[in-house]
Amino acid sequence: MVGSNRKSTTVARISRALVVLVIVGAAVALSRTMMGCGSGESSSAQTTEPSSFPQPQVLRSSHGVLSLTLRAKLATNKILGPAAPAMAAGATSDASNTMVVGTITGPTYDGKLTGPTLIVDPGDTLKIKLINDLPNNPPVTRTGMYPHEPYSTNLHTHGLEVSPEGNSDNVLRIMDPGTTNRVEIKIPKYHHAGTFWFHPHVHGAVTFQMMGGMAGMLIVRGGVGTVDDVKEVKAAKQIVMDFQVLHTTSANQVAYVNPTATQLGSSSPSAADGVWSAYLPPSNTYFTTNGVLNPTLHMRPGEVQRWRMLNAGSGETLLVALQNHPLYVLMNDGINVPNLLTLEAGTPYVMGAGQRVDLLVKAGPPGTYLLQCLSPTTSASVSPQGIAPAPRSSHISGDFPMPTYPITLATIVIDGKPEDMALPTENLPPPTGLPSISTMLDTTPNAVRNIAFELCGVMAGMAPPTARLPSCGWFLNKYDSNYWGGIPFTSLNMIRDADDTGVPSNPPNPSEPLINFQKEGLFDDNVPLFDDMIVNNFEEWTIVNKSFSDHVFHIHQNPFLVTQINGIALPVPEWHDSIIVPAATFPGAMVPITDPSVTFGSITFRTHFDPITVGTFVTHCHVLQHEDIGMMQRVDILPAPVAGARRQKVASMERHLHSVKK
């Protein structure tokens, strides 16, 4: 049976039943565990030797094509960690001398906790046969943007500048259970080298599928004249670090949403009325690296390695630091920086969900050092340049227990014969296929837009109208219980056009101070947020965060050049495809979001719409628990008007010139 290419509709595919997956085989009974990393794979997976650092299966393109099959299926995997006395009581050791600390049953690619690493070259074609062997979907009981269809899937190549149409990187495509689906993605010859990834993207099912481990890294190799060809970079051993945050219930299952939830997080443990109430304590959370807990990596003193890191968690922010070692930033989100950037020892690199970073790490004196995820209470910047540091609070849902920090992601053992390797000291080559930074800054934008992250609800002090944003009354009435299928749902997590300001109510109404907004606040796949985004145009966007939670802004297909954070200019603008928009701040004691002392967080960026990206895609918060209840918008890139074709050809030519300079 061939899968459907239809695009999802707003009403027909919109609700979930609470689905608790059945354990396959014997489960190891465990109380809630917060671990740092180890090895967890199905019985068919490779066994990790005690002295080795686990790496996912690698699939490389050949003769311009990478063909593979991915099978989405339920599977039970062991969660493995270091064999040490401190591990959970009653745990057993397996043949590879690692400790079985739990099991997880949930949706996977090919029955494994981590998908394969795909390696391609610019100009290659990625051909994937995606077989959906997941169970049939439960009946739909909720409507609107309530999470729905846990077992439908699709595939998104996060960060690639490729077509969003047809059977390419089309996230509005639905691949239902029992179908076989062809995906064919043509990577432009001028595409920049970098670290990207792939994962499912059916609205309403993403969190559930990602919490089971459905994700993998995707690497585009660079040729002569690219950053991959820099002598010191080329000499460095490459290590993939796919960080995942896996959640299970106390029965070791990845559970779907509560079909009768009335808000994002439960009002109390006894009420259990939140979307993810199945994960109220006792439950399990595992911070894994390449599917294992706290693996050990060996380095020689003075050795330089290139660590390709991915935050493939559903919503957790990772503040990554290596004890007693500086970190040297080579790439943000798969796009290299102009010059190697140094984070001093103890300063973390902040990774929002979906973000990647390529680091060069130079091993220090012999010893054992921990690669850690620091507490989100640590004051840190969303940029490695240190702009506007603050605690990194990301409110994914109060239903998930709070981890105990710091969390060990890996143990680094420095031993053996010293090897004094060099770090790059010269300017790094500009990324191929992108306009130069000077072009991005000097070109007058064709459009200037303002986007807002807004939260509305009745919990967290937002019940009084004076304590919530002036837009909330209108949108809470718009998205009433009828919208949600007859059950009220009071958590509105919106990303919307901030220039759609509404009008004052007349006569004044304190419950609805502003009315008649023209655009949607929640995702509607039938309507684009803007109707005038033209291919090859340059635009400037400011994303404002009107909440006390960090949100990860991500837009598909085209990267963006961040120029300001909280209104502060970056010394060196940074390319990203995902970045945390800082939470609103306030001095002193907690106040409502409407208090005059509150300062909203923001980022400002420039972007250019590549010709290959004409079509329909989305922008959203990459905290997937937010995205899955509607914090997403459709965006369309339209073909160029004939009258402007000659001028628009200039920007397109510059992208191609970067690639031929190799």
DOPA-659135 format. One record per residue: residue in three letters; x, y, z of N, C-alpha, C in turn. Coordinates in pm, whole numbers, plus 50000, padded with zeros to 5 digits. Last residue first. Layout:
ALAXYZXYZXYZ;...
This chain:
LYS535295269849519536015258349574537155254549482;LYS533835288149389535135292749436535925281649502;VAL531385277549344532385275149240533755280049283;SER529945285649572530235271449554531305269049448;HIS529725313149547530405307649665530805293149641;LEU528165314549318529565318649311530355313149429;HIS525665307549410526375298049325527845301649312;ARG524995330249560525015317149624525855307349541;GLU524995349649357526025350049462526115336749535;MET522765343649204524095341349146525165341149255;SER520725352549371520855338349344522235334949289;ALA521065379949356521285373149484521475358249464;VAL520435383749078521745387649132522035380049262;LYS517835377849022518835368348975520195370949039;GLN516325399049099516405387949190517465377849150;ARG516455415748876517105419949000517295407949093;ARG514975399748693516365403248664517105407348791;ALA512355396748806513225385048787514685388848768;GLY510355414648845511505415348934512535404648911;ALA508435408648657509065421848651510305422648738;VAL507505383648736508325384748615509075397948613;PRO507825375549083507095382148974508035384248855;ALA509005343749194509265357949172508355363449063;PRO506845321849390507755324749277507895339749256;LEU506775322949751506125323949622507145326249512;ILE506765304050032507655311749947507065311249806;ASP504705304050318504825300850175505865309850110;VAL504145289050636504725299850556504915294950413;ARG502095281550916502475278450778503075290950714;GLN503195279951254502495286851146503005281751012;MET502785269451595503375267651463502555275551362;MET501705257851844502655268951836503475267851707;GLY499895236151883499545246951792500515258351777;ILE500675215252035499365221052068499135234151992;ASP503165208951936502105199151918500745203951965;GLU504835230252017504455228851876503225219951861;HIS505155223752290504455236052250503955235052106;GLN506525200252280505295200352358504475212852328;LEU508805208252145507775200852071506465199852147;VAL510325236052097509895228752216508655221152170;HIS510455249951863510965236351862510925229651999;CYS507835268651729508665266651847509125252151846;HIS508015274151369507385269851494508375270651609;THR507045274251027507915279651132507225276851264;VAL506865254150726506365259350853507475266150932;PHE505955255050375506595248350489506125255250616;THR505585254850027504925256150157505685248350263;GLY507655271549780506665261849824506165264849964;VAL511065274449706509705278549669508725267649712;THR513695267649753512745266149864511355271649832;ILE515465273049555515025259149565513915257349668;PRO516125300449588515185296249483514665281949498;ASP516085311549930516765304649821515755299949716;PHE515605340850078514835329250037515435323049911;HIS517385352150358517245352750212516605339750166;THR517235372250657517165359550585517005362050437;ARG518275385850969518075387450826518025373650761;PHE516825390351300517675383751201517345388351061;THR516615393951649516405400151518517345393451420;ILE514905383051941516025381751848515635388851720;SER513955390352284513805391152138515075386952067;GLY511895393852583513095389552511512865390252361;PHE510425421852751510305410152665511665406752603;THR510485431353079511125433652950511045420952868;VAL508385444753328508765433053248509365437453116;SER507385466453459508805463453481509295451853395;PRO504645467553410505535476553336507015473553352;ASP503095435553379503685445753466504655454553387;THR502135414553232501695428053193502325439053277;ILE502935391853355503585395053228503245409153182;PRO503155398453713502455394053592503195398653465;VAL506205390053893505115399253860504365393653740;MET508425379754148507605376154034506445386054017;ALA510835404354267509875393554284509025391654158;GLY513495417854064512885414654193511915403154188;PRO512735426353726513565428053846512795423653970;PHE512325403453455511745413253546512675414653666;THR512035391253113512715392653242512055403653324;ALA511015366352877510875379652936511525379853075;ALA513455343952732512235346952806512215361452849;PRO515035345552408515065346052554513715349652615;VAL514745321352174514345335252195514205336952346;ILE517195299452056516325302952168516035317852166;ILE517075289251715517745296551824516725299551933;SER517815275051402517045274051526517805281951632;ASP519535280551210518195277151163517245275251281;HIS522015307051187521285296651259520105292051174;TRP524885327451182523925319551107523315308851198;GLU525485357751353525565343151354524485336951266;PRO527585387151349526295380451326526485365451308;VAL529625397251601529705389951473528355383251451;PRO528485412151809529735416651747529955410251610;LEU524995417951794526055408051807527325413551743;ALA523275443751963523895438951839524985428751870;ILE520415439452152521865441852159522505435752035;GLY517775432052156518095445452107519565448852110;ASN517895405252229517345415052324517725429352286;ILE520265402651985519585395052090519175405052198;GLN520805406451633520575412151765519915401951857;THR521305390751410522045403351424521915409351563;VAL521445359551258521035366851379521935379051396;LEU520395349350960521585355551019521155364251136;PHE518945317250885518845331750906520085336550980;PRO518085292150634518695296850758518575312050769;ASN515175277450497516165288250483516755292150619;GLN513725252350582514265255050448515375265550442;HIS511815263550869512315253350776512915259850651;ILE512695279251169512005280251041512645270250945;HIS512315281851517512875274251404512035276951281;PHE512915292951841512385296551710513105288351603;VAL512165281352144513155278952038512495282151904;HIS511635301252432511065293952320512135292752212;ASP511635304452788512355304452662511545296852557;SER508955319852962509625307552922510415310052796;PHE507355341153013508455338853106509165325553080;SER506585359552710506295349552813507515348152902;LYS506915370852453506065377252554505625366952658;ASN509485375152251508995365052344508235371952457;VAL509655383451912509525388352049508905377352135;ILE511675385051639510835375751713510835380151858;THR511925403051349512175403651493511165394551561;TRP513375399651026512335395851122512835398451263;GLU513875410650704514325412050843513155408950934;GLU514695395650385513745400650484514435401950620;PHE515155394450036515805395650166514765401250264;ASN513955371849783513875383949863514735382749987;ASN513985347449659515155356049641515055369349713;VAL510435345449655511735339149638512805349449604;ILE508465363849885508835361249746510245355349739;MET505705366050071507095361850086507555356549950;ASP503025373850105503905381650017505385378550040;ASP501275364750291500965361550152501895368650054;PHE501855347950605502025359550516501735355250372;LEU500935323850707500995335550796501115348450716;PRO498605305350502499965309950536499905322250625;VAL496215280850579496425295150559497865298950595;ASN495915254350641495245259150521495595273550485;ASP496965247650881497755244250763497095248450632;ASP497245266851147496205263351050496925260450920;PHE498215270951483498515265451351497245262551272;LEU496975300851644497395286951643497535282051500;GLY496175325751569497215324951670497795310951680;GLU495375339151245495325328451344496465330051446;LYS494425373851196495145361551163495035351551277;GLN493085396151286492795391551151493415377951119;PHE491305404751581492575400951519492265393851387;ASN489125415951730489165416051583490565414151525;ILE490325433452026489475424051953489795424551804;LEU491495440152354491725440952210490905430052142;PRO490395434852606490785448652572491045450652424;GLU488405416052737488865415852598489265429952557;SER487975422252999488245408252967488745406452824;PRO487375449552994488625445053057488975430653026;ASN486275466752730485965454252799487245449052862;PRO484865497552613486005490052669485545477952750;PRO482215492952363482855499652477483985491152536;ASN485045483252203484225495252219482775491052241;SER488445472652216487015469652227486245482452256;PRO490985482451983490395483152118488905479852115;VAL492065457251748491565470851777490995470851917;GLY495035439551628493665440551674493265455151694;THR497565437251521497455442851656496035443051711;ASP499705421851356498245420351361497825424251501;ASP502325422251412501795434351348500285433451326;ALA502895397251502502765407751603502265420851545;ASP501595367851407502045380451347501815391651449;ARG502535341851645501635349051557502265361951505;ILE502315313551827503285321351753502475328551647;MET500985303152144500815309052011502115314851958;ASN499375282852337500775285652308500825290252163;LEU496895282952561497155287252424498625290852412;SER495235263052762496635266752739496805270152591;THR492665253652798492935267652830494395271752814;PHE490105237352666491565236152675492105250352684;PRO486995220652727487825232752728489315229352734;ILE485635198352499486305199252629487165211852629;GLY484695199852242483735198752350484325198952489;GLY486835203552064486085191052062485185188952181;TRP488045228252059488845216952109488055204052118;TYR486005245051973487195243551890487975230951929;ASN484335244052195483875238452067485055235851974;SER485775258052387485645243552401485135237052273;ASP487545282552181486755278352297486615263152299;TYR489255302752047489585288552062488885283152188;LYS488005327652090488055321751956488285306651964;ASN488465332452359487085331052311487045324452174;LEU491215333952355490595323752439489125321752401;PHE491535356152184491915342952136491355331752224;TRP490525377252344489995374552211490295360152168;GLY492165375652575490715374452584490085370752450;CYS494845379952481494405366952531492885365352534;SER495895404352411495335396052304494615383752357;PRO497005415252642495735420652594495105412752479;LEU498155389452868498375398052753497045402952697;ARG497135390953214497445383953090497555393852975;ALA496255403653436497545396653449497915389353322;THR493765413653395494855423453406496225416853411;PRO492145390853408492425397153278493585406953283;PRO493325364553618492775378153610493115384553474;ALA494855340653537493395340953538492825355153535;MET497585337153546497035344353430495505345253432;GLY498955322453737498675336453765498045344153652;ALA499045296453632500285304253647500005319153661;MET496035293653428496945289553533498125299253540;VAL494725301853212494105305653339494975301353457;GLY496275316752922495715305852999495045310953124;CYS498695322252666497455326252731496915314252807;LEU501715333952535501045323552612499795329352677;GLU503405340952230502495345452335501855333252402;PHE505875352652026505495340952104504625346152219;ALA505485372251732505425371351878505135357151924;ILE507185390451478506495378151519506525377751672;ASN507415413851225507485411751369506595399951407;ARG509355422750933508235416250999508495414751148;VAL510005438950639510385438650780509175433550857;ALA511145432350308510055432850406510665432250546;ASN513455435450172512215437150096511005437850188;PRO516165453050325515175442250326513955445550240;THR519045462450152517815467450213516745456450210;THR522125447950223520965447850134519735452750209;ASP524055446150418524005458350336522795459150244;LEU523825421150542523665433350622523445445750537;MET524185402850333522995401950418522745414950495;THR526695410950240525525412150153524245411850236;SER528245404150463528135418250421526945420350330;ILE527985376450465527445384150577527285398750537;SER526985363850140527985367950238527315375850350;PRO524495338450086525005352050065526035355450173;LEU525555304150054524835314450128525355328250089;GLY527175285849919525755286149890524935296349965;THR529565277950177529145278450037527625279750029;PRO530795298850435529975287350395529515288850251;PRO534195310850404532755313350419531965301150375;PRO536935295850585536265298850458534785301650480;LEU538255313750870537675301750812536965305150681;ASN541335329750936539925330750900539465317650837;GLU543605309951148543275319151039541755320151021;THR543875290251333544125304051378543755314251272;PRO542745258351440542815268651336543025282451396;LEU545005240651661543685245951631543795256251520;ALA547175211651652546905226151643545425228851620;MET548255186651889547625190751763547235205451768;ASP550365167452036550095181752039549575186451902;GLU549865140652205549815143852062549405158452050;PRO551095116752446550665130252407550765132352256;LYS549805084052487550915092152440550435106052397;GLY547295080952752548095076652638549195086552601;ASP544325100652824545435091852860546235088552734;ILE541415112252941542585116752867543785108652914;VAL538125104752915539365100152978540535104152888;ILE535055117752970536215119252882537465115252960;THR531805106752976533025107753055534205107652959;ALA528735124152904529815115052866530975117052962;LEU526765136953045526455132352909527505122552858;THR525565140553363526745136553286526305130853152;ILE523945168753483523755155453426524985152153341;PRO524055187353795524375185153653524165170553613;TYR520435181953836521615186453761522815187553854;THR517725161753812518725166253907520005169553830;PRO514705171553632515945163853653516795169653765;MET511325172253724512535180253705513775171653728;PRO508855152953544509645156053664510905164053630;PHE506265166253349507545159053346508355162753470;ASP504175183453394503925169153411505215160953411;GLY504755209353332504995205153470504725190453494;SER506445214353031505205209753095505565205253235;ILE508465231252949507915221752853506585216152903;HIS509745260152982508635253453049507965243652953;SER512935267653026512065263252918510955254752979;SER515245290753125514045283853169513155280653050;ARG518195298553189517555293353067516365284553107;PRO519255329553329518845315553346518025310953226;ALA521355348753101520245347753197519985332953222;PRO523295371952907523145359352980522015359953082;ALA523615389952664522445389252752522295375852825;ILE526005372552472525085383852480523925380652575;GLY528005353452420527785357952557526835369652572;GLN528545340352189529245353052207528895359652340;PRO526905318752169528235316352224529055329152240;SER523615327852278524665328852177526015325652240;VAL522125327052498521665318452388522635318952271;SER524145326752796523605333352678523105323152577;ALA523365319853140524085317053016523375323652900;SER523255310953466523125322653379523995320553255;THR521615281353561522885287853529522635299753437;THR519265268253569519345280353651520665287653630;PRO519635245353426519095256853353519025269453438;SER522765229753511521415233553549520925245353466;LEU524605213853239524495221653362523035225353388;CYS525675184153129524575193553107524345200753239;GLN529155176553074527955177853156526915186953093;LEU531735155353064530965163852974529575164553034;LEU534285152953303532895150253270532365160553169;TYR537455136753297536675149053294535245145753248;THR540415123653418539035120753383538205133353400;GLY543775126653276542785126853383541415123253330;PRO546455145853138545815132853166544875133853286;PRO545555179753028546425169953096545695156753119;GLY543325183152747544295188652840545145177752903;ALA542365182552405542495175552532543605181752616;LYS540335204452245541755200752260541955195052400;VAL537655203452030538055201752170539505197052173;LEU535435221051832536765215251839537175214951986;LEU532005214651765533035219851855534375213251824;ASP529085222651616530335215551591531395222351675;VAL525735219551721526975227151728528125217751694;ARG522195223051671523445215651660524625225251680;GLN518825222351804520055229151764521225219451756;GLY516635208851905516805209651760518095215951714;ALA516345228252194515895216152124516005218351973;GLY519335247952246517905245952249517545233352173;MET522265248052402521625241252290520125240052316;VAL524915267552492523485265652515522845259952389;TYR527925258652626527265261552499525795257952519;PRO529075272952938528415262652857528015267852720;THR532135277853084531075284953012530365275052919;GLY534135261353174533025264253264531875271653199;ALA536635276652983536265265253066535185269253166;GLU535325298752727536265295452833535735283852918;LEU534865294252397534115294652522535055290052633;THR535965309952106536355302852228535355305152340;LEU535575304251762535115311851878535365303752005;LEU537215308251455536965299551568536655307951692;ASN535485329251227536705326051302536335317451421;PRO532975327151103534105332851029535455329851092;VAL531395294351149531635308251189532825313751111;ASN529405272550941530615276051014530725291051039;ILE526455256551014527025267350932528235272851007;GLY525125238751182525625233951054526195244650963;ASP524515253051418523435247751331523935244451191;ASN527625267751414526315268251478525285263051378;MET530975255851425529725257551351528565259051448;LEU533065258451609533365258251466532125261251383;VAL534115268651918532945267551832533365268951686;TYR535775251952158536035260452042534925258251939;LEU535885252752508535245247052389535425256952274;PRO538265245752771537525254852683536905247052567;HIS537985224853056538375226152916537585237252847;ASN537025217553306538405222153295538905223553151;GLN534395197753182535165201853299536605205753261;LEU532445210852933533435200452964534335205453076;ALA528945217152890530275221752928531145209652960;VAL525815227352775526875217252763528235223352796;LEU522705228352851523825237452873525085228752884;LEU519865221252670521095215552722522165226452732;THR516385221452716517575229152678518795223052746;GLU513855198852605514835202852707515975210952647;GLY512205188952409512025202752451513065207852549;SER512985164652303511705170152261511515184552304;GLY516425162552185515375161552286514085167952237;ALA518625163952026517445157551969516375155052075;ASN521105183451979520095182352084518815177152019;LEU524195172251864522795174551829521945173451955;MET527575177951769526575176251874525185180051823;ARG530535166251675529285170751612528145167651709;TRP533705174551763532485168651816531285174851747;ARG536855167851668535675175551625534445168151673;GLN539805169451872538715162151809537595171851770;VAL543225169951928542065178051892541045169051823;GLU545435161252197544685157552077543515167152055;GLY546595166852441546925175452327546175172252200;PRO546465133452543546785147252582547205155352459;ARG543945115052361545335116752402545565131052449;MET540785102752481541565112152401543005111952450;HIS537875082552495539305084152524539925094152427;LEU534725083152643535495086652524536945088852565;THR532065064352769533425069352792534145071452659;PRO528565073152818529655065352759531005071952785;ASN525985079152964527335082353011528415073352951;LEU523835056752818524025065552933525505066952966;VAL522975057252465523495050952586523675061452695;GLY522265069552227521435058652275521915052152402;ASN524015090652193524025079652095523315067352149;THR523395096552516524315100752410524475088952316;THR520485105052712521365095652644522255102552542;PHE518845108652991519615117252902520685108552836;TYR515745096853079517115092753049517735102752953;THR513295093853322513875102653221515335098753204;ASN510295079453443511725078253413512135088053305;SER508135084953728508375082053587509875082453564;PRO505685086853983507045082753943507115079653794;PRO505255119453831506035109853910505145099353974;LEU503585120953512503705125653649504465115253732;TYR503135111353263504535112053307504685118553445;ALA500505113653199501015099953217502435099853271;SER500075140353143499925136053282500365121653306;TRP500385157752928501355146952945501285141353087;VAL498285176152951498445168552827499315156152850;GLY496695174053280497585179653180497735170553060;ASP495325165253500494535170653390495395177353283;ALA495725154253762496255147653641495495152053517;ALA494895158454025493985161853916494395155053786;SER497135150954171495895143354189494905146154077;PRO499055169854091499255155554063497965147554076;SER497405198053937497955191454056498175176754020;SER497085207253683496895216953791497395211453923;SER499465197053434498395193953530498315204353640;GLY500015216653139500515209953259499395207853359;LEU498045224852939499315218452906499865210453022;GLN494585215252997495675224952989496975217352965;THR492835194753002492255208152990493305219052984;ALA492645161752865493395172652928492715186052904;THR491625138452768490685147452834491385159252901;PRO493655122852665492645127852572491655137552635;ASN497015126452724495755125052796494635130852710;VAL499225112152471498645122952551497365118652622;TYR501205081852513500665093052436499895102452529;ALA504255069252655502795070552651502395082752569;VAL506605045652658506395059052603504895060452580;GLN507075026752959506425028552831506485043252789;ASN507705018653218508755018353114508195019752972;ALA505895023553411505855010153351506805008953232;SER506155049953463506725040753563506705026353513;THR506895061553126506085060753247506765051353347;THR509785078252988508865066952999508035068453126;HIS511715097452763510795097252876509965084452873;LEU514915107852671513885097652655513025097052782;VAL516635129752502516005128952634514785120052618;GLN519775127252333518325125352336517855125252480;PHE522435137652137521845138252271520325136952260;ASP524805124351959523375126451942522735125752081;MET527765130851850527115130351982525655134451964;VAL530405118351658528985121951660528465120451802;ILE533605129551598532785121851691531365127251684;GLN536495129051400535115133351414534335123751503;LYS539795140351456538875129051453537455134051479;ALA541345165451261540645161951385539735149851364;ALA542345172951018543155163751098542415158651221;LYS540545191650926540655178850855541395168450938;VAL541135212951089539815206551099539865192651039;GLU543675219851005543495215751144542145208851165;LYS543185225750726544145215650770543865210650910;VAL539995227350585540995234350666541885224050734;ASP537945213650471539255212050408540355219650482;ASP535655220850594536095207050613537495204750558;VAL535235246350496535775245050632536265230750658;THR536355244450150535365245950256536025244250392;GLY538305238749964537965252749984536905255150089;VAL536975207849866538125216949862537625231249878;GLY533925200250043535055196849958536175206949969;GLY531965186950315532495197950235533705193650155;ARG529055166950367530505168550365530895180350276;VAL526405168250578526795171850442528285174850444;ILE524815144850783526025152950763526215155450614;LEU522395139151013522595139950869523745149650844;MET521255117851279522075128851228522245127651077;GLY517865110551380519205106751340519935118651281;ALA515015098051560515845109151512517195103651471;MET513025086051773512985086851627513705099351578;GLY512785081152048514115080751986514135081951836;GLY510515085152189510925071352172512255069952102;MET510205111952169510535106852302510875092052298;MET509395114351902510765118251939511155112852076;GLN506735106351918507665098451839509125101751873;PHE505655126352091505535112152122506585103952048;THR506165150051943506715148052077506755133152112;VAL504675145851702506135147251701506735144351838;ALA502005145751663502625132751694504115133851717;GLY501185171151600500455163951703501055150751743;HIS502175170451264501705178651376500855170351472;VAL504855150951177503395151951167502875159451289;HIS507635147251159507105160851175505595161551149;PRO510655128551253509265129651208508705143551235;HIS513995138251140513055133751242511645134951187;PHE517485144751092516165141351040515305135951153;TRP520025170951070519415158851127518065156451065;PHE523405183651023521955185151020521335172651082;THR526375200050988525705189851067524215192751074;GLY527935208050664527505210150802526805198150863;ALA528485227450368528815216050453528315218750594;HIS525915242150164527035243150256527235230150334;HIS525165235549820524785234849962526025234950051;TYR525425235649548526055246749620525785246249770;LYS523935214949454525395213849442526105224549523;PRO521175206649674521825215149573523345213349572;ILE519765175149699520565185049771521305193549668;LYS516655162249676517805166149595518525177649664;ILE515005135649812515455149249841516715152149763;GLU512325115649829513475118449742513835133149755;VAL510575089449971511075103149993512295104949905;ARG507805068649958509055072449895509365087049924;ASN506315045750181506375059350128507755062450073;THR503835023350269505235024750228505345037650147;THR501585019050549501945024050417503455023850396;GLY500785013050805500555003150701500945007450562;PRO499825045750915500245031950945499885022550831;ASP500525072750677499695065650773500245051750802;MET502025100750634502345086750607501665078250713;ILE501395131850493500995122450597501315108250550;ARG502995163550450502665150350398502345140950514;LEU504015185650550502555184850550502065171750489;VAL506695185050513506225181550647504705181650657;ASN508755175250276507385180050284506775175750416;ASP511235173550119511155176850261509795183050292;SER509645155249861510905160149917510705162750067;ASN507425148949719507965138549807509345142149858;GLY506115181949722506015168249670506515157749768;GLU508415206549870507245202149796507275187149765;PRO510555220249967509575215350065508365208650000;SER513935215549856512535217949823511625212549933;VAL516445227150090515965218349984514495221549959;GLU518675231550304518025240650209517645232650086;LEU518375214950617518745214450475517975224850396;GLY517295216450873518445224750840518845224650694;HIS516005184750891516125197350964517425204450928;THR514035168750704515495170050708515815184050761;HIS511315149550812511845163150794513355162750803;LEU508765127050732510205129050751510585143450720;ASN506015111550909506615116550785508095118950813;THR503165093651048504515099451052504845105950919;SER500755081651280501075086851148502415093951156;TYR500385075851546501115066051466501235069851319;PRO498885095351677500235092551725501055083751631;GLU496645115851610497255105651525498695102251564;HIS497095146951789496305137151717497205127151645;PRO496585174752009497445164151951496625152451898;TYR494385200651899494755191152003495555179751941;MET493555220651732494965217051726495365207751840;GLY490305207551665491215218851673492655214151662;THR489215179251867489375186451742490295198351763;ARG489155145551994489325160052014489565166551878;THR488975119651908487955124452001488045139452028;VAL489575095051672489735109251702488615113751794;PRO490765062051760489725071351712490005085651756;PRO494315055051703493065054051779492025063651723;ASN495985041551413495685052651502494395050151579;ASN497675009851410496645018951361496385029951463;PRO501275008451484499865003951490498905014051428;LEU503935011451234503335014651364501875010051365;ASP505325008651004504834996451067504274999051206;ASN505885025450732505245028050861504605015150912;ILE508855029550567507765019950590507185022750728;LEU510345048750340509915049250479508685040450494;LYS513065049650152511805042350157511405041550304;ILE514815077050030514435069550150513105062550126;LYS517475091849884516295083749852515975074749971;LEU519045120849811518735112349925517415105149895;THR521505129649585520075127349604519885117249717;ASP524105155149588523595141649601522065141549607;GLY524945181349598524595175949468524045161849473;PRO527205176549867526405185749787526165180049648;ASP527015143150005527765154149948526815163949882;VAL526225126450319526025129450178526945140750136;ILE525395103550563526475112450516526345113950365;LEU523435097250845523465097750699524525107750654;THR523315076051112523915088551066524035087750914;PRO520165060751214521505060651156521995074751126;GLY518505067751534518535064951391519955065251338;THR518405051551844518945062651766518955058651620;LEU517225028551941517005041052013517475053251935;LYS515635007251692516795011951770516475025451835;GLY513744998051510513844991351638514964996051727;ASP513665014751288514325001751276514554994951410;TYR512985041451485513425038051350514165024651358;THR510195038151716511615038751681511775038451529;PRO508005042251994508225043051850509705045151818;GLY508675020152281508125031852213508395031652065;THR509855010852584509065006052472508385018052408;ILE512775006652761511875016452703511165009952585;THR514274997053074513844994352937512935005552891;GLY517264999453279515855000753251515534996353110;VAL519894993753315519245001853419517765004053392;VAL522384971753274521014973853230520284981453341;MET525724981553232524654978453327523284981253265;THR528324964153056527564976253088526354972053169;ASN529704942252956530164948353081529564962153102;SER528554929452752529524939852715530004947652838;ALA526674912452863527934906752816528974917252782;ASP525314931153148525214922953027526614919352978;SER524204931253489525244934453391525084925553269;THR521204944753635522054933553597523054937653490;ALA519884960553929520244960753788521204949253759;GLY519424961654201518774951054126519094950853979;ALA519644996854222519624983954290518874973654206;ALA521365015753972520125012154042520204998254104;MET524865023354041523705021653955522525016254036;ALA527135024554191526125034854216524875033154132;PRO528935005654103528125002754222526995012654242;ALA528725002153745529305008453864528395005953982;ALA528875001053421528794991253529529504996853650;PRO527055026853256528325021353305528095011653420;GLY523965015353095524855025153153526125018753203;LEU521155011452877522405006452933523275017852984;ILE517985002152830518755014252863520005009352937;LYS516814981152570517444982652700518074996552710;ASN513724984952394515174985852401515634986352546;THR511074974452197511574975552334513094975252331;ALA509194991951946510234982551989510554984852136;LEU507204999851667507334999151812508404988851847;LYS508575016451377507985004851445508105006551596;ALA509465026351061508925031251188508165019851255;ARG512275020150883511035013750923510615019451059;LEU513955031550602513685033950743512325027750774;THR516345023450363515005020850413514955024050561;LEU518225042550119518075034850243516605032650272;SER520675057049915519395050049922519345041850050;LEU522255083849802522185076049925520775070149932;VAL524195092049517522915087749572523135080849707;GLY526665097049398525665107549396524325103949457;HIS528215074249441527895078349305526695087749301;SER526865070449760527785064949662527305068849523;SER526615081250104526185081449965527275075449876;ARG526615060650399527225070850313526685069850170;LEU525645055350723525275052350585525765063750497;VAL526445042051036526765052350937526395047150798;GLN524965037851355525245032151224525445043351123;PRO526385058751617525275052851542525765046651412;GLN528925048851844528555057351732527385050751659;PRO530285047552171529305042852073529035053351966;PHE533595043152232532565053352240531535050052134;SER535025014952410534685022452289533625032852318;SER535544998452619536495009152596536125018152478;PRO533454979452621533644988152736534525000152706;GLU531634979052310532734974252393532974984152506;THR528274975252243529334984852266530404978852356;THR526724957051985527114957652125528304967052139;GLN524264968151752525644964951783525894965751933;ALA520924953451768521884964351754523274959651792;SER519064934651820519714933851689520794944351671;SER518004941452061518904929952059519634928651926;SER518214977952074517504965252065518504953852049;GLU520054997752313519664994052179518934980952182;GLY521755019552496520445013252496519995010152356;SER524375028352704524025022252576522685015552584;GLY524615061452850525045047552848524645041152717;CYS524085090453068524285084152937524795069952949;GLY522845100553313523585108853222523925102853090;MET519545098353461520885093653434521575102953337;MET517255095353678517785106553602519245103653579;THR514455073953726515895075553719516235087753636;ARG511885061153931512325071753842513825073353847;SER512335025753973511795038554013512385049053921;LEU511744997653769512655008153813511865019853867;ALA511784965153648511074974753731512054984653787;VAL512274957053323513004958053449512324968753533;ALA510094935253144510544948753179511294948153310;ALA510114910852887510154913953030510684927753053;GLY508214918552586509214911352665509184915952810;VAL507064949652530507394937352457508504930452534;ILE504444967252682505834962752690506004950052610;VAL502264987252498502444974652570503904970652568;LEU501595021952549502175011252471502434998952558;VAL498705038952579499825033752658500345021552586;VAL497225066952467497655053752422498835049552506;LEU494515085952488495685082452569496075068252535;ALA493805097252159493415090152281494675087252359;ARG493745128551997494445116552038493715110152154;SER493005147051705492785143651842493465130751874;ILE492665155751419493035163751531492635158551666;ARG492095156951127493155148951190493535155051322;ALA490015173651041489825159251032490835151251111;VAL490735200751069489765194951160489805179751161;THR492765208450892492765213751027491845206151121;THR494495182850711493485193150724493335196750869;SER497615175750548496695174250658495665185350657;LYS497895166550205498255175250315497195174250423;ARG498625134450060497725145450091498285153950202;ASN499995113249982500705125849969499825137550009;SER499905081950156499215093450099500135105450090;GLY501715051850062501275062250154500685074250083;VAL500595021849913501415033949902500845044649990;MET500854988050000500005000050000500885012350000;
